[in-house]
Amino acid sequence: MLEAGTGLDQGNQVGCVYCPPAGLRGLDQFEHRTQRGGPTAGALGTRAPKARRRFAGAGRFTVRAQRARGPGTSSVARCGAPHRPHKAPPGVAERYLRTRRAVAWCRSCQAAAGRRHARERLAAEGLPELLRVPTGAGKTAAGVLPWLWRRLEHPDAQVRATEARWLVFVLPLRSLVEQTAAVVREWIAKAGLAGAVGVHVFMGGVDRDDDAWRMDPSRTAVFIGTQDMLLSRLLMRGYGESRAQWPVSFGLLHSGVQFVFDETQLMGPGLPTSAQLQGLREQLVTGVPSRSIWMSATLAPQEVCTPDHREVRGVVELGEDDRVGGLAVRLNAVRQVERVEVPEPAAVYPAGVAQVLVTRHVPGTRTIAVFNTVERAVAVQAALAKLVRRGGPELVLLHSRFRPPERENLMDELRGPLSAAGQIVVSTQVLEAGVDLSSRVLFTEAALFSSVVQRAGRCNRAAPSTCSTPSPASTRPPRK
């Protein structure tokens, strides 16, 4: 059981001087257009553990390798071979970051400072192959906005010309595709680029206008889809596509593309498949180079090493100066963990878990329970319905078997304000990744470590909590 505690006090800070040098001023203007309405907390930026504090360039990111290296270097993580450092390219980012150290920050600027530092670095140097940051740190924005700025807004025409024309965002779950597509469309619309950048969704049951991107492959575009739909096209066996079109999609998607693989802990065999395909593109040399970035809170470099993709160039984590403002509060939020004893026989397990959830629920807050199967989630929801009286907390059941309109209505309920009685959400792994939802108490069944880390990220996510005694809880699945 996870329960939220208090976070880090930001203190009172006044005054703001925010004027980047000309080299990156275009990036700030671009981000202002894409996120008009002011910065928000919860984007990239936090301090790496003390043992990992090695910095590249100005030191905004930690770039890890297994041997020490000097300043101004980044790492190449090699599978089964020594790690070899290579020089990080100098650029305007370092001068910009040194300038920023001398200025005073107001609270609103500080809240998003980590996000700005991260995206400035990625925009100046390009996306790495592995971005490993904690859950809730804004990986989606880090995977899209730097590429979009380098492709359309970078002051150097050569950078714009050599940047990949397409961004292909690969996700393991339908719910993540819908959420990511909505966010990317909003960013592009606010930036005034709706006519210049196409957005195409690849997901079963969703109509696609394939001619729109096949007939004009030079147009800048973002593709967002589930891994089955996109990886099948990379293997020349496109799902839902006629055989005559297989080689067309295969050729276009393997040339001049920036791939982004997010929430890799849920990809299963798709993860080594994506790495092997990247290695083959490099070994066989495609018409225009393509690159890949894998993003996760728990991914190790060796997990994307394959016979033809033997090294990971650039493992980017968060640097010391990225832990600022609202994100620092979120990442330093207190969570108390405890094990909960419930009846193990399958016949009485749902009622036992439901009793625990009702007892531990705090009125006016959200409680989340995550189960490993849809069947157990449905059974616990039914048991809760018998225990919760009229006027009690709202009950919401969420899993992958809902139809899109029903799932959209449920997500709207989750995003809405909480009642005085609060809300109890019963879910499966669809809440593990990409859903910006916070709870006061979180219950989870025992699961893989990577899954537990993702689920714990939904407890006290909007820190600091107003409650003083926090906790996540876990239990073993029932015996049959």
Steps between C-alpha positions, in 0.01 A plus 500: 500500500638838407385808682598857425709708737624855497742621239777756483427859594590734216533808721429854388686630200445831327627673189547359153752583232441275201684599183692223321777581256412521133626150426207335677245780520306337216454187712347700785264675260407167346425343839296804599280443195461127561416541869328835516342564835815477710740228609383213715687277738580141423730512201854377463738605771640346815825410669663166435616294802825622651702206375395577143587870487714522189415775264524565129582852385330754726367219721123514453478127428677203648638270231592167655772251416668238715840668505590849608547764237587863488267798462367572155452136407198280455487122504466214259352204686627190320357152546778264609777747419682786678320831520661763277439870565463743214500876504163666538458763227540855626224742424290786612333288768801526733520878463127526556511286813791699648300817443197351672697429820540872560133592486232508769196277464139559581291207618331441163832492313653271760211254466593422140872564513594132483291455188664800330851382587433153365338607175763767439766233520314257277414773251864613479654153464218282368323208666714230667437126465392445860310749715459363851311730734250443783133456430315829478803692373358592159653246261235560234588868470871415497449258214290732281579868553880495451459309173224734382709807577811361328294404195310828452637778721875448543698808387751280310359395162732198487360365826144541370590321177673204667243444776265203440190597306274267698465428869354154565378466860451133593296409809389168653141594597203648316422734789850650471459552126174692546645717775828571317325582172274752674796670671712515182213645297449766767870595496507523121181707488624745765829535312309596185644201311180307425543559126870412499504186716275200447389276788411139415366243746561125450271297719256216440147622431612854411460627145828592333563724201803309373509690172561825690852395602583259217431755227702776671782327694707820519245674723591523867274266697451328834382138508357369827392139530503171683802280460313227313386741228836673455746215553303279260553764229871512581504121447313535168189329637281801574187419698184623330695577183479339157796288389570739213566779749734305727823597316385864471457542876815295562713725282361831622510414870860377489644817347545841661294427813547579868346213699388553859423189706329595825398292803736225388436291813163406345627423147601137556658350184447832323797649691778273363327505161521879485869494602590233243326696224703810593818294486409361157430850367846607611673187370327496160495883461160640400449777246463761775620424856239415762542521876327351803450609859370276776339669800423343836552544871653154543667399171866386511729547196561126460129444446523665158822323396448242225730319252488798262436780749794450732529841662284777641630842405418747772322391818335817624372537853418801711777725625544669835374840392185355346344437842322831546156639572185294469676195360733487799193501724349213302813284494577558869146424611476254789344157446467245777488137387339214687376151431130435545369160605181393322331159472685284246220268378366631171139476617543755779790703360287774330296565815815516714671748270182711474483521880861619515437768236192636674678504838815674370324749274524865613190714419566775248796315344556232238587138572634282215505119494697332220446130421686266267191363323173643377304225672627591848449871437137437402445273804640758743290774339188289555598441864558873550156580360347292779702673773480865394179668608319788334698819550824303522802527270448479125602164351676489161601180319762534226653226283597436139176330392286812489407640162663834408193720573449335840870528584498867406206565734680319782817703446291818515366385839854446625611846387202672664498652850460266797187505712503537877488120533786450257552227241614136490647392165528128424728437204736266319840591355344763272577749779864394525627730229432838350195593710553813708294391799582534869363318803518530878502121544610243240443125522679260265535129461853359492646547152826542310727764648466728197120484531510575873719805434254629241202440727670671794535806279123544528521551877554856622577602141360850558713555810499635760202320647294676762490177700775418744518120499581354159518136370494255193377147566551174322377145536540168324241391243247246635537121495260304285 
